[in-house]
Amino acid sequence: MVALLVAGSVSAMIVTQRARDEGPVAYNVALKTKPGRFRPCFRLTKDDTVDVAIVDASGGVVKMLAEGARLKGDETAHCFDWDGRADDGQFPPAGRYRLRLTLAEADRVATSGERLRIPAGGPPS
């Protein structure tokens, strides 16, 4: 049992180190709250085709903000307005949510370290 735990830990460290060596896929990530909406923004390090989603603590997609969007990887800030509603049209439970980027060409998925706090009933007015 201990050998399995050690092997699993070593494998996880190798995967984590490999991801670190590849560098970040996005920077200047900002999860802003505006009256009546949220405005997640970021910049990409390289051009790519990107899916942009808001995810809950378990990684489940709450809201898909963009699918297959071709975004530039330069000084361009990519921002998305979001009314705080989930894909089903309802407000998700109060809690902390993250921005997840899935980059097709880089074959990478990145989830923001910064969390967006969503109060009960959606964004503040």
BAGU-533530 format. One record per residue (C-alpha): residue number from 1; residue in one letter; y, z, x. Coordinates in steps of 0.02 Angstrom, whole numbers, plus 50000, padded with zeros to 5 digits. Layout:
% BAGU-533530
@pos->NUM	code->a	py->Y	pz->Z	px->X
...
//
This chain:
% BAGU-533530
@pos->1	code->m	py->50000	pz->50000	px->50000
@pos->2	code->v	py->50121	pz->50047	px->50139
@pos->3	code->a	py->50080	pz->49884	px->50231
@pos->4	code->l	py->50126	pz->49784	px->50076
@pos->5	code->l	py->50292	pz->49875	px->50060
@pos->6	code->v	py->50333	pz->49846	px->50243
@pos->7	code->a	py->50285	pz->49661	px->50232
@pos->8	code->g	py->50392	pz->49641	px->50077
@pos->9	code->s	py->50540	pz->49726	px->50159
@pos->10	code->v	py->50527	pz->49617	px->50314
@pos->11	code->s	py->50517	pz->49459	px->50206
@pos->12	code->a	py->50670	pz->49513	px->50107
@pos->13	code->m	py->50767	pz->49544	px->50268
@pos->14	code->i	py->50722	pz->49371	px->50334
@pos->15	code->v	py->50780	pz->49288	px->50172
@pos->16	code->t	py->50940	pz->49391	px->50172
@pos->17	code->q	py->50976	pz->49350	px->50355
@pos->18	code->r	py->50945	pz->49163	px->50326
@pos->19	code->a	py->51068	pz->49165	px->50180
@pos->20	code->r	py->51197	pz->49254	px->50290
@pos->21	code->d	py->51177	pz->49125	px->50429
@pos->22	code->e	py->51218	pz->48985	px->50307
@pos->23	code->g	py->51385	pz->49066	px->50269
@pos->24	code->p	py->51475	pz->49088	px->50104
@pos->25	code->v	py->51479	pz->48952	px->49973
@pos->26	code->a	py->51640	pz->49014	px->49892
@pos->27	code->y	py->51790	pz->49119	px->49937
@pos->28	code->n	py->51946	pz->49192	px->49856
@pos->29	code->v	py->51841	pz->49241	px->49705
@pos->30	code->a	py->51953	pz->49326	px->49577
@pos->31	code->l	py->51898	pz->49384	px->49405
@pos->32	code->k	py->52066	pz->49404	px->49318
@pos->33	code->t	py->52101	pz->49480	px->49148
@pos->34	code->k	py->52240	pz->49396	px->49050
@pos->35	code->p	py->52299	pz->49440	px->48873
@pos->36	code->g	py->52161	pz->49383	px->48756
@pos->37	code->r	py->52057	pz->49299	px->48891
@pos->38	code->f	py->51976	pz->49311	px->49061
@pos->39	code->r	py->52011	pz->49189	px->49203
@pos->40	code->p	py->51880	pz->49181	px->49340
@pos->41	code->c	py->51939	pz->49081	px->49492
@pos->42	code->f	py->51864	pz->49033	px->49660
@pos->43	code->r	py->51872	pz->48906	px->49801
@pos->44	code->l	py->51720	pz->48814	px->49872
@pos->45	code->t	py->51687	pz->48789	px->50057
@pos->46	code->k	py->51618	pz->48611	px->50025
@pos->47	code->d	py->51618	pz->48482	px->49885
@pos->48	code->d	py->51469	pz->48508	px->49769
@pos->49	code->t	py->51403	pz->48490	px->49593
@pos->50	code->v	py->51414	pz->48664	px->49519
@pos->51	code->d	py->51357	pz->48764	px->49369
@pos->52	code->v	py->51476	pz->48910	px->49334
@pos->53	code->a	py->51414	pz->49056	px->49230
@pos->54	code->i	py->51456	pz->49234	px->49184
@pos->55	code->v	py->51301	pz->49343	px->49204
@pos->56	code->d	py->51253	pz->49519	px->49154
@pos->57	code->a	py->51181	pz->49655	px->49266
@pos->58	code->s	py->51005	pz->49582	px->49253
@pos->59	code->g	py->51066	pz->49407	px->49300
@pos->60	code->g	py->51051	pz->49339	px->49123
@pos->61	code->v	py->51178	pz->49206	px->49076
@pos->62	code->v	py->51306	pz->49272	px->48952
@pos->63	code->k	py->51422	pz->49121	px->48955
@pos->64	code->m	py->51404	pz->48952	px->49039
@pos->65	code->l	py->51580	pz->48900	px->49089
@pos->66	code->a	py->51532	pz->48733	px->49169
@pos->67	code->e	py->51372	pz->48633	px->49196
@pos->68	code->g	py->51358	pz->48497	px->49326
@pos->69	code->a	py->51544	pz->48501	px->49367
@pos->70	code->r	py->51592	pz->48404	px->49523
@pos->71	code->l	py->51710	pz->48521	px->49616
@pos->72	code->k	py->51806	pz->48495	px->49777
@pos->73	code->g	py->51778	pz->48607	px->49925
@pos->74	code->d	py->51952	pz->48621	px->49996
@pos->75	code->e	py->52103	pz->48727	px->49960
@pos->76	code->t	py->52089	pz->48686	px->49774
@pos->77	code->a	py->52069	pz->48840	px->49664
@pos->78	code->h	py->51944	pz->48813	px->49524
@pos->79	code->c	py->51987	pz->48921	px->49372
@pos->80	code->f	py->51906	pz->48934	px->49202
@pos->81	code->d	py->51982	pz->49009	px->49045
@pos->82	code->w	py->51859	pz->49113	px->48945
@pos->83	code->d	py->51890	pz->49201	px->48779
@pos->84	code->g	py->51759	pz->49333	px->48821
@pos->85	code->r	py->51631	pz->49271	px->48696
@pos->86	code->a	py->51450	pz->49239	px->48744
@pos->87	code->d	py->51366	pz->49071	px->48718
@pos->88	code->d	py->51311	pz->49132	px->48545
@pos->89	code->g	py->51494	pz->49158	px->48493
@pos->90	code->q	py->51485	pz->49348	px->48493
@pos->91	code->f	py->51569	pz->49469	px->48613
@pos->92	code->p	py->51442	pz->49538	px->48737
@pos->93	code->p	py->51419	pz->49726	px->48749
@pos->94	code->a	py->51551	pz->49820	px->48847
@pos->95	code->g	py->51504	pz->49824	px->49030
@pos->96	code->r	py->51524	pz->49742	px->49199
@pos->97	code->y	py->51484	pz->49559	px->49224
@pos->98	code->r	py->51483	pz->49441	px->49374
@pos->99	code->l	py->51520	pz->49260	px->49412
@pos->100	code->r	py->51370	pz->49155	px->49467
@pos->101	code->l	py->51386	pz->48985	px->49551
@pos->102	code->t	py->51237	pz->48868	px->49566
@pos->103	code->l	py->51271	pz->48730	px->49692
@pos->104	code->a	py->51157	pz->48579	px->49673
@pos->105	code->e	py->51181	pz->48492	px->49841
@pos->106	code->a	py->51185	pz->48651	px->49945
@pos->107	code->d	py->51033	pz->48711	px->49846
@pos->108	code->r	py->51108	pz->48886	px->49837
@pos->109	code->v	py->51151	pz->49014	px->49706
@pos->110	code->a	py->51290	pz->49139	px->49738
@pos->111	code->t	py->51338	pz->49287	px->49630
@pos->112	code->s	py->51506	pz->49372	px->49654
@pos->113	code->g	py->51512	pz->49546	px->49723
@pos->114	code->e	py->51665	pz->49577	px->49616
@pos->115	code->r	py->51628	pz->49629	px->49438
@pos->116	code->l	py->51727	pz->49588	px->49282
@pos->117	code->r	py->51742	pz->49735	px->49163
@pos->118	code->i	py->51728	pz->49680	px->48983
@pos->119	code->p	py->51781	pz->49810	px->48855
@pos->120	code->a	py->51703	pz->49823	px->48681
@pos->121	code->g	py->51773	pz->49682	px->48573
@pos->122	code->g	py->51816	pz->49564	px->48716
@pos->123	code->p	py->51972	pz->49544	px->48822
@pos->124	code->p	py->52123	pz->49654	px->48790
@pos->125	code->s	py->52266	pz->49577	px->48691
//
